[in-house]
C-alpha cells in the first residue's frame, strides 16, 4: 500500500489551481481583445452597412406554420 505524501497532494492542488488560473486568464485576454476589436470604428474601405437588412425574430419564422 502506497501513501501519498503531503508534497504530492500539494502539487496536485497547485496544478488544479494553475489550470484554473490559466483558463481564467485566457478568457479575460480573449474577452478584452474581442471588446477592443469590436469597439474600433469601421474603416472607410469597408462596405457600408445596410440598415435595411434586419434579422427577424424566431417567432416570425414559424408564424406561417401556425395556421
Buried (B, 14 or more C-beta within 10 A) or exposed (E): EEEEEEEEEEEEEEEEEEEEEEEEEEEEEEEEEEEEEEEEEEEEEEEEEEEEEEEEEEEEEEEEEEE
